[in-house]
C-alpha cells in the first residue's frame, strides 16, 4: 500500500508542476468566486458554528508547518465557545460550492496510479486564494463582534504578525496566546503525505494535498520551520502592543509521533 501511496502522490505532484495540466486554476473559478460570493460564503462559514462567546475577547493563534499536529495540540486546551477560523474549513465550503456548479468536473479527466480519479480536496490548490479571502472576512466579522477566536494557520508569512496585531488593536483586544507546533522537515513531509493518503481512502471529500515543495519552502533548516520565529515575535509584540502575550511550543515527540508541550512563556 505504501507503494501505491508514493506513486499516487508523485503523479499528483507532477500534475501540479509548472507547465503541466493542473499548474494553473481554471479561469472560471476566478469568475465564479467574485466578491459577492466570497461575502456569502463567509456568512455561511459563520453559521456553521453556533456556540461562540464574546465575553472575554480572547484570541489564540496557531503556528507551525502543515502536518505537525496543530489540531491535536489545540485539542489540549479549553476552547469551547471560541470561533474557529480555519482555512481548511473555508476550502471545503468553496470546493462544495464549485462542485455544485459543475466547475470541478475536470478532475475526472485524470486517473492516478491507484486507479481512481482526483478527489475534491486534491483540487484545493486551485481555490487557495479564495479560502484566504473567506477567512479574512470571517476574521474581520468575528473581531468586530468581540468574539473569542482561534486563528488557525502556519504563520509562515512574517507580515501576518503585524497584521494580526493591528487588527486586534483596532478591535480592542488586550491579549493573545500563540500555540506553535513544530516538527522536523522529514517528519512534517511524512505526516502530510500520510494525512493526504488516509483522507483519500477514508473521506468522501478525499485527502488534503500539499506537494513537498510547499512544505520545504517553510524551512530554512531541517530542524524547525520559519513559523517558529514568527510565533515568538507575535507573542512578544502582543505584550508590547496589546498588554499581554503568551507563547506555547509543542514538538512532535518520538516514538509517539504526537505533539507534546515543550515550552511555555508568558509576556505580561
Beta strands, then each sheet from edge to edge (+ up, - down):
strand 1: 59-63
strand 2: 83-85
strand 3: 149-151
strand 4: 176-182
strand 5: 245-253
strand 6: 258-267
sheet 1: 2+ 3+ 1+ 4+ 5+ 6-
end
